[in-house]
């Protein structure tokens, strides 16, 4: 049951085709040299929109792995936040496991800079790639979004179910 709205994730959609999976969209945009301009637009727009929302609702932005190899990412993010007038604590930057498999030290350095701004970090679709649980300890995540395959398998697969539990269950 939905208790209350706490945040929103904004996604790009093609009006003619509808949802296009990131595995298709990102390589296509990359080949056409559009990934960076699209990425910058995607980073700015949700922040501007979220600034008009109630102050207790956050916004999540998916960032491609290559952004975490850019030492200027945190500076650019701060500029976007300042222009939008959005409290950094209301912003979640989501990263997929593939970013963690890049240059560990560079990615970790950029993540720490992002966290120093007050921005939250989330790992998206954890369990869909090759990252191990040790990454959850090493990288400064505020939120772990478990891959849908684990959630869908919980009713049928005891192995998947034992990996997931709520804080309520932990208190019992």
C-alpha positions in Angstrom: 0.0 0.0 0.0 1.3 3.5 -0.9 1.7 5.4 2.4 2.9 8.7 0.9 4.8 10.2 -1.9 8.4 10.9 -1.0 10.1 11.3 -4.3 10.0 11.1 -8.1 12.2 9.9 -10.8 12.1 11.6 -14.2 12.7 9.7 -17.4 13.0 10.6 -21.0 10.4 9.1 -23.3 10.0 9.1 -27.1 6.5 10.4 -27.9 6.2 8.2 -31.0 7.8 5.0 -29.5 6.9 5.4 -25.9 9.4 4.0 -23.3 12.8 3.1 -24.8 15.0 0.9 -22.5 18.3 2.6 -21.5 20.2 -0.3 -23.1 18.9 0.8 -26.5 18.6 4.5 -25.9 22.0 5.3 -24.4 24.1 3.6 -27.1 22.0 5.2 -29.8 22.5 8.7 -28.3 26.2 8.0 -27.8 26.7 7.1 -31.5 25.0 10.3 -32.5 27.0 12.4 -30.2 23.9 13.4 -28.2 24.6 11.8 -24.9 26.3 14.7 -23.2 23.8 17.4 -24.3 20.9 15.1 -23.4 22.5 14.3 -20.1 23.0 18.0 -19.2 19.4 18.7 -20.1 18.2 15.7 -18.0 20.3 16.9 -15.1 18.9 20.5 -15.2 15.2 20.0 -16.0 14.2 17.8 -13.0 15.9 20.1 -10.6 14.0 23.1 -11.9 10.7 21.2 -11.8 11.3 19.7 -8.3 12.0 23.2 -6.9 8.2 23.8 -7.3 7.2 20.7 -5.4 6.6 20.5 -1.6 9.9 20.6 0.3 9.6 17.0 1.5 9.6 15.5 -2.0 12.9 14.5 -3.5 13.9 14.0 -7.2 16.1 11.3 -8.6 18.3 11.7 -11.6 20.0 8.8 -13.4 23.6 9.5 -14.3 25.5 7.4 -16.8 28.6 5.7 -15.6 30.9 7.9 -17.7 29.9 11.0 -15.7 31.6 9.6 -12.6 34.9 9.5 -14.5 34.6 13.3 -15.0 36.4 15.1 -12.1 34.2 18.2 -12.8 30.9 16.4 -12.3 30.3 17.7 -8.8 31.1 21.3 -9.8 28.6 21.1 -12.7 26.0 19.5 -10.4 26.4 22.3 -7.9 25.9 24.9 -10.7 22.7 23.1 -11.7 21.4 23.0 -8.1 22.3 26.7 -7.5 20.5 27.8 -10.7 17.5 25.7 -9.9 17.5 26.9 -6.3 17.0 23.4 -5.1 18.2 22.1 -1.7 20.8 19.5 -2.5 19.4 17.1 0.2 16.3 16.8 -2.0 18.3 15.4 -4.9 19.3 11.8 -5.5 21.9 10.9 -8.1 21.3 7.3 -9.3 24.1 5.3 -10.7 24.1 1.8 -12.1 26.5 -1.0 -11.2 28.5 -0.4 -14.3 29.9 2.8 -12.9 31.3 0.9 -10.0 33.2 -1.4 -12.3 35.0 1.5 -13.9 38.1 3.2 -12.4 37.3 2.6 -8.7 39.4 5.5 -7.3 38.1 8.1 -9.7 34.5 7.1 -9.3 34.8 7.0 -5.5 36.5 10.5 -5.5 33.6 12.0 -7.6 31.0 10.3 -5.4 32.6 11.8 -2.3 32.5 15.3 -4.0 28.8 14.8 -4.8 28.1 13.7 -1.3 30.0 16.7 0.1 27.4 18.9 -1.7 24.7 17.3 0.4 23.3 15.3 -2.6 22.2 11.7 -2.0 23.6 8.8 -3.9 21.6 5.8 -4.9 22.6 2.6 -6.7 20.0 1.7 -9.2 19.0 -1.9 -10.2 21.5 -3.5 -7.7 21.8 -7.2 -8.5 21.4 -6.9 -12.2 25.2 -6.7 -13.0 28.4 -7.9 -11.6 28.9 -5.7 -8.6 29.4 -7.5 -5.3 28.0 -6.6 -1.9 31.4 -5.2 -1.0 30.6 -2.2 -3.2 27.7 -1.3 -0.9 30.2 -1.0 1.9 32.9 0.9 -0.1 30.8 3.4 -1.9 28.8 6.1 -0.1 25.3 5.2 -1.0 22.2 6.6 0.8 19.8 4.3 -1.1 19.9 0.9 -2.7 17.3 0.2 -5.4 17.2 -3.6 -5.8 16.8 -5.0 -9.3 13.2 -5.9 -10.2 14.2 -9.5 -10.9 14.8 -10.0 -7.1 11.5 -8.3 -6.2 9.5 -10.3 -8.7 11.1 -13.6 -7.6 10.4 -13.1 -3.8 7.1 -15.0 -3.8 8.6 -18.0 -5.7 12.2 -18.1 -4.7 13.3 -18.4 -1.1 16.8 -17.4 -2.1 15.6 -14.1 -3.4 13.3 -13.6 -0.4 16.0 -14.1 2.1 18.1 -11.3 0.5 15.3 -8.8 1.0 13.6 -7.7 4.2 12.2 -4.5 5.5 13.4 -2.6 8.6 10.2 -3.6 10.2 11.1 -7.3 9.8 14.6 -6.6 11.3 13.0 -5.2 14.4 10.9 -8.3 15.1 
